[in-house]
Amino acid sequence: MEDAGKKCFVCEKVYPAGETSVNKTVMLPVCKNCIGTAEEKQKEEEYLDSLADGLVCGCI
């Protein structure tokens, strides 16, 4: 089965696996057009902020 490619988490376009890198902050594929852009940084922040939405630690 042929690799269908990877979807850039910033622009949401599908690229062949060899044309994407992994964003080390959110561990998602990012294309060469989006890497290092302000849009990538904004998406990183959105993904990280959404992780804690509605969660409160009750251990303290």
C-alpha positions in Angstrom: 0.0 0.0 0.0 1.4 3.4 -1.0 1.9 6.1 1.6 -1.0 8.6 1.3 1.1 11.4 2.7 0.9 13.6 5.8 -1.4 16.5 6.6 0.3 19.8 7.7 -1.2 20.8 11.0 -0.9 24.5 10.0 -2.3 24.8 6.4 -4.0 21.4 6.5 -2.9 20.4 3.1 -1.7 16.8 2.4 2.0 16.4 1.3 4.1 13.4 0.5 5.7 12.1 3.7 9.2 13.2 2.5 8.0 16.9 2.2 7.1 17.4 5.8 9.0 17.7 9.1 7.8 17.1 12.6 7.1 20.1 14.8 8.9 19.2 18.0 6.6 21.2 20.2 3.3 19.5 19.3 4.8 16.5 17.5 2.7 17.0 14.4 3.8 17.2 10.7 4.4 20.6 9.2 5.2 21.4 5.6 8.2 23.3 4.3 6.0 26.3 3.5 4.7 26.7 7.0 7.7 25.8 9.1 9.0 28.8 11.1 6.1 31.1 10.2 4.0 33.1 12.6 1.0 30.9 11.6 2.9 27.8 12.8 3.6 29.5 16.2 0.0 30.5 16.6 -1.2 27.0 15.8 1.3 25.6 18.4 -0.2 27.9 21.0 -3.8 26.9 20.1 -3.0 23.2 20.3 -1.2 23.6 23.6 -3.9 25.9 25.1 -6.6 23.4 24.2 -4.9 20.6 26.1 -5.8 22.2 29.5 -9.3 23.4 28.6 -11.7 22.3 31.3 -9.1 20.3 33.2 -8.3 21.1 36.8 -5.9 19.1 38.9 -7.4 18.1 42.3 -4.3 16.7 43.8 -3.1 20.0 45.5 
